[in-house]
């Protein structure tokens, strides 16, 4: 049995792996078919539809994204491969990729350090409070002895001197205790500020974060692909002469402003 010309030839190209190791596995790989008289004829005359195959899929995606722009709805979340390419482009442009990670780490370290400082101060405050109580008990005992009419005059004078020293020690201990209490209150206030900052970092913003800098919300979209960026990163993109989209590399014809309610 003789195979038709379109199937006469090696079948290995139909099962060969993608030539590019960085090819996104989320998209189907469509290798080129073997050259046959039929494919040669189609390459010369065209298939009658300019948007066939992978080109049609790309144009349909652009059309769908354009509809997203007209509806002012957030774009889809970029895939890991798209984010990797976008971050590579961002590094080439001199933008800070790890800025938001560094901020988050510093906030976390500050939170942990303040919590440890608060625990240390609270333990010292408790110990100092016990010392103040001991000094006050000793002072009360000395006063009781000084007021005892059965004691001698020498004992009474000795107890009075001890009472003066104890009064000074109690006053110093109470002042230190109050100062340490104020330190605990101040540390507690700083912890509240840091925790509020952490809460804001984890809250959903009114608009999605820019997939390039990850520090500002999106406010413009590229035309025609519909990928959204913050205004600053979009300006970096349009400074390039070829004006490729950071995510899909489509030529950017312009941008539209986004407004979220």
FENLIN-V277634 format. One record per residue. N is the residue number from 1. RES is the residue in one letter. PHI is phi in radians with two decimals (none if undefined). OMEGA is omega in radians with two decimals (* if undefined). Layout:
N/RES/PHI/OMEGA  N/RES/PHI/OMEGA
//
This chain:
1/X/none/-3.10  2/X/-1.75/-3.13  3/X/-1.30/3.04  4/X/-1.07/-3.11  5/X/-1.02/-3.10  6/X/-1.18/-3.13  7/X/-1.88/-3.10  8/X/-1.43/-3.12  9/X/2.65/-3.11  10/X/-1.18/3.12  11/X/-1.67/-3.07  12/X/-1.04/3.14  13/X/-1.05/-3.13  14/X/-1.23/-3.07  15/X/-2.08/-3.10  16/X/-1.29/3.13  17/X/-1.24/3.10  18/X/-1.05/-3.12  19/X/-1.23/-3.08  20/X/-1.73/3.13  21/X/-1.07/-3.13  22/X/-1.53/-3.12  23/X/-1.14/-3.11  24/X/-1.11/-3.10  25/X/-1.26/3.10  26/X/-1.28/3.12  27/X/-1.85/3.13  28/X/-1.17/3.11  29/X/-1.59/-3.11  30/X/-2.03/-3.13  31/X/-1.26/3.12  32/X/-1.22/3.11  33/X/-1.29/3.11  34/X/-1.05/3.14  35/X/-1.22/3.12  36/X/-2.30/3.08  37/X/-0.96/-3.12  38/X/-1.19/-3.13  39/X/-1.20/3.09  40/X/-1.14/3.12  41/X/-1.15/-3.14  42/X/-1.17/3.13  43/X/-1.20/3.13  44/X/-1.45/-3.01  45/X/-1.76/-3.05  46/X/1.53/-3.08  47/X/-1.60/-3.09  48/X/1.58/3.11  49/X/-2.29/-3.06  50/X/-1.19/-3.08  51/X/-1.89/3.12  52/X/-1.80/3.03  53/X/1.13/-3.05  54/X/-1.18/3.11  55/X/-1.08/3.12  56/X/-1.11/3.13  57/X/-1.09/3.13  58/X/-1.15/-3.13  59/X/-1.16/3.11  60/X/-1.12/3.10  61/X/-1.10/3.11  62/X/-1.12/3.12  63/X/-1.12/3.12  64/X/-1.09/3.12  65/X/-1.15/3.08  66/X/-1.11/3.06  67/X/-1.11/3.08  68/X/-1.07/3.12  69/X/-1.08/-3.12  70/X/-1.14/-3.14  71/X/-1.51/-3.14  72/X/0.93/3.06  73/X/-1.91/-3.11  74/X/-1.05/3.12  75/X/-1.28/3.13  76/X/-1.17/3.11  77/X/-1.28/-3.14  78/X/-1.10/3.10  79/X/-1.28/3.10  80/X/-1.00/3.13  81/X/-1.18/3.10  82/X/-1.14/3.10  83/X/-1.13/3.12  84/X/-1.09/3.12  85/X/-1.15/-3.14  86/X/-1.14/3.13  87/X/-1.19/3.08  88/X/-1.12/3.09  89/X/-1.11/-3.13  90/X/-1.12/3.10  91/X/-1.12/3.11  92/X/-1.08/-3.14  93/X/-1.48/3.13  94/X/1.46/3.12  95/X/-1.46/-3.08  96/X/-1.53/3.14  97/X/-1.37/-2.99  98/X/-1.68/-3.11  99/X/-1.06/-3.09  100/X/-1.20/3.10  101/X/-1.14/3.14  102/X/-1.12/3.12  103/X/-1.10/-3.13  104/X/-1.10/3.13  105/X/-1.15/3.13  106/X/-1.15/3.11  107/X/-1.12/3.13  108/X/-1.13/3.11  109/X/-1.11/3.11  110/X/-1.11/3.14  111/X/-1.12/3.13  112/X/-1.14/3.14  113/X/-1.13/3.12  114/X/-1.18/3.11  115/X/-1.12/3.10  116/X/-1.13/3.12  117/X/-1.12/3.12  118/X/-1.14/3.11  119/X/-1.08/3.13  120/X/-1.11/-3.13  121/X/-1.16/3.13  122/X/-1.15/3.09  123/X/-1.14/3.11  124/X/-1.14/3.13  125/X/-1.13/3.12  126/X/-1.14/3.13  127/X/-1.13/3.14  128/X/-1.17/3.09  129/X/-1.08/3.08  130/X/-1.13/3.12  131/X/-1.14/3.10  132/X/-1.05/3.13  133/X/-1.10/3.11  134/X/-1.10/3.12  135/X/-1.10/3.14  136/X/-1.14/3.09  137/X/-1.12/3.12  138/X/-1.12/3.12  139/X/-1.10/3.12  140/X/-1.10/3.13  141/X/-1.12/-3.14  142/X/-1.12/3.13  143/X/-1.12/3.10  144/X/-1.09/3.13  145/X/-1.20/-3.14  146/X/-1.17/-3.14  147/X/-1.53/-3.11  148/X/-1.29/-3.11  149/X/-1.23/-3.12  150/X/-1.41/-3.11  151/X/-1.34/3.13  152/X/-1.37/3.13  153/X/-1.15/3.13  154/X/-1.13/3.10  155/X/-1.11/-3.11  156/X/-1.15/3.12  157/X/-1.14/3.11  158/X/-1.12/3.14  159/X/-1.21/3.10  160/X/-1.15/3.08  161/X/-1.10/3.09  162/X/-1.11/3.12  163/X/-1.13/3.11  164/X/-1.09/3.11  165/X/-1.12/3.13  166/X/-1.19/3.10  167/X/-1.07/3.10  168/X/-1.13/3.13  169/X/-1.13/3.12  170/X/-1.13/3.13  171/X/-1.08/3.11  172/X/-1.11/-3.14  173/X/-1.13/3.12  174/X/-1.16/3.11  175/X/-1.12/3.11  176/X/-1.11/3.13  177/X/-1.10/3.13  178/X/-1.18/3.11  179/X/-1.10/3.12  180/X/-1.18/3.09  181/X/-1.11/3.10  182/X/-1.15/3.08  183/X/-1.08/3.12  184/X/-1.09/3.12  185/X/-1.10/3.14  186/X/-1.13/3.11  187/X/-1.12/3.12  188/X/-1.09/3.11  189/X/-1.14/3.11  190/X/-1.14/3.09  191/X/-1.08/3.11  192/X/-1.08/3.11  193/X/-1.13/-3.13  194/X/-1.12/3.13  195/X/-1.13/3.07  196/X/-1.15/3.09  197/X/-1.11/3.10  198/X/-1.08/3.11  199/X/-1.08/3.11  200/X/-1.16/-3.14  201/X/-1.20/-3.11  202/X/-1.65/3.11  203/X/-1.25/3.04  204/X/-1.29/-3.13  205/X/-1.25/3.09  206/X/-1.10/3.07  207/X/-2.39/3.12  208/X/-1.07/3.09  209/X/-1.23/3.06  210/X/-1.11/-3.11  211/X/-1.25/-3.11  212/X/-1.62/-3.10  213/X/-1.57/3.13  214/X/1.01/3.12  215/X/-2.16/-3.12  216/X/-2.29/3.12  217/X/-1.29/3.11  218/X/-1.25/3.05  219/X/-2.48/3.03  220/X/-2.42/3.07  221/X/-2.19/3.13  222/X/-1.46/3.07  223/X/-1.89/0.12  224/X/-1.71/-2.98  225/X/-1.28/3.08  226/X/1.49/3.09  227/X/-1.31/-3.02  228/X/-1.80/3.12  229/X/-2.48/2.95  230/X/-1.36/-3.05  231/X/-1.10/-3.11  232/X/-1.18/3.14  233/X/-1.18/3.08  234/X/-1.10/3.07  235/X/-1.13/3.06  236/X/-1.08/-3.12  237/X/-1.17/-3.08  238/X/-1.31/3.07  239/X/-1.24/3.11  240/X/-1.22/-3.09  241/X/-1.08/-3.14  242/X/-1.41/3.09  243/X/0.92/3.10  244/X/-1.45/3.04  245/X/-1.10/-3.11  246/X/-1.08/-3.02  247/X/-1.67/-3.04  248/X/-1.84/3.12  249/X/1.18/3.06  250/X/-1.24/3.11  251/X/-1.10/-3.11  252/X/-1.55/3.12  253/X/-1.51/-3.13  254/X/2.96/3.13  255/X/-2.31/3.06  256/X/-2.13/3.11  257/X/-1.35/3.09  258/X/-1.89/3.10  259/X/-2.31/3.14  260/X/-1.89/3.12  261/X/-1.82/*
//
